[in-house]
Amino acid sequence: MNATTSSTPGTFLHEPEQTQRIETRYRRIVTSIPAPGTLDKLALSAEFFPRVNCCQPPVLWDRADGFQVYDCEGNCWIDFSSAAAMTISGHGHPAVREAVKQHGENGLLAQFNYASEIRVTLAKRLLELAPPHCEMVYFWTCGSETNEAALRLARERGMRMDPEKYHILTHTGDYHGWTLGATQVSGGSAAKPWLTSPDPYIHHLPAAGTEHGNAADDVTDWAGFLASGIADLRQRGVEADKVAAVFIETIQGGRAVPWPIEYVRALRRWADAHDVLLVFDEVQTGFGRTGTWFGFEHYGVRADLICIGKGLTSSLPLAALLGPANVIDLLEPGQIATTHAGHPLSCAAALANLDVLESEGLIPEAVRKGKIVSRELQTLQTCFSGVIEDTPGIGLLHVMRIRNLKTGQPDVELARQFRWEAVKRGVMLMQTEMPTIKICPPLVISDDALIEGISAIGDAIEAVLQTC
Ligand SMILES: Cc1ncc(COP(=O)(O)O)c(C=O)c1O
């Protein structure tokens, strides 16, 4: 079957566009983009893979190192995507590569639920990093699965306490993954028509203060804001004591605005009062992205269950749910296990990755470098205040919110054009359907590469605006 052809920037079938030759210490663009020598592979990708897997910029990633990504035609990008906020310790850190290589040589490349030293070593390490009430590790392969597991376990626990304690609360605008349960816990997804029988017991609280320009911006009483969300639910027949868990994406990755501390603390108090599990989804914010091991530390509250993934290995697929034994250990043998969860190679990568985060002091670096990003983005905003609405962020997770010059409304298409021009200038960005430019480089990025990359985004914005 032929793939749908499109010239929309961001698909793999993009026509090559002329670029200005760029050769700096960190960026090298010496061909038109997409590079002519990569067009055949991009076309095959578009033919073999669904468009949902072909919507990143049309660059054939050949190799990567630290904070840089290369194609095979001599081009090199500063990576501000971290391959979907994953490569916290950088692409292919030598210590991670070595650990994977060494472990691979012992031939233990499949494990399922049999015991191994590497898995138990990693679990011990994770429990040392997690708060003391976390006693067990439930390994999975991807972030969506950990959220599924949290959903399942929360209901299991709730319904053992009271057969009707199965309601799940979550937040509008959260993202928790694409599997059937996780997508419904994700904000807004439950309304999708393909969900023929959406779970009627998953409810979305309004997202407090995360959406610039909404009514919540004026709110100062966050406990009251929560109480009114809960009261709305009660009117719809959802009693607080019947709630099994409340999910929260620690910092909504698409917006990079932390929740108001008072809101999260009120949520914690409410959860305690009604014996509800508070589940923090740390898949994106865990392992230093925001300048602390876990993002929930910014709020000073207990996280009953912690979903982790992505930055746990900075590389191979691995995810886990951390929590107390009386929740994590609720299921009977045979109830849920998956073949690849806690894969030994991924465990080796995770252990090396955690060593790197510690030994290279990368987590405090995220705080320091985050200040550089804030400063540089604010400068850009001053230059382009008509189109950059604001530049929220924390640690090395920031976004620039793009608005239409004339209407002042969020502008998805303009953001797309800015991103594409930046890619043509040697800055790898993540393509999304949001009116934002997301800046989430590996924590190993150098200060001058950060500054250079943001400045190149400024050049890209200027170039697009000149054509408007
Ligand atoms: C906060 C959050 N939760 C869950 C997920 C889903 O993780 P995965 O893509 O590994 O299934 C993501 C992925 O972007 C995420 O950012």
PDBQT file of the ligand as one rigid body, heavy atoms in Angstrom, charges set to zero:
ROOT
HETATM    1  C1  LIG A 501       4.069  11.632  31.878  1.00  0.00    +0.000 C 
HETATM    2  C2  LIG A 501       4.046  10.461  30.948  1.00  0.00    +0.000 A 
HETATM    3  N1  LIG A 501       3.407   9.354  31.310  1.00  0.00    +0.000 NA
HETATM    4  C3  LIG A 501       3.367   8.278  30.530  1.00  0.00    +0.000 A 
HETATM    5  C4  LIG A 501       3.969   8.288  29.295  1.00  0.00    +0.000 A 
HETATM    6  C5  LIG A 501       3.889   7.076  28.416  1.00  0.00    +0.000 C 
HETATM    7  O1  LIG A 501       5.123   6.451  28.403  1.00  0.00    +0.000 OA
HETATM    8  P1  LIG A 501       5.494   5.457  27.216  1.00  0.00    +0.000 P 
HETATM    9  O2  LIG A 501       5.534   6.276  25.968  1.00  0.00    +0.000 OA
HETATM   10  O3  LIG A 501       6.837   4.917  27.615  1.00  0.00    +0.000 OA
HETATM   11  O4  LIG A 501       4.435   4.410  27.197  1.00  0.00    +0.000 OA
HETATM   12  C6  LIG A 501       4.659   9.418  28.860  1.00  0.00    +0.000 A 
HETATM   13  C7  LIG A 501       5.302   9.463  27.546  1.00  0.00    +0.000 C 
HETATM   14  O5  LIG A 501       5.573  10.495  26.981  1.00  0.00    +0.000 OA
HETATM   15  C8  LIG A 501       4.704  10.542  29.717  1.00  0.00    +0.000 A 
HETATM   16  O6  LIG A 501       5.325  11.663  29.373  1.00  0.00    +0.000 OA
ENDROOT
TORSDOF 0
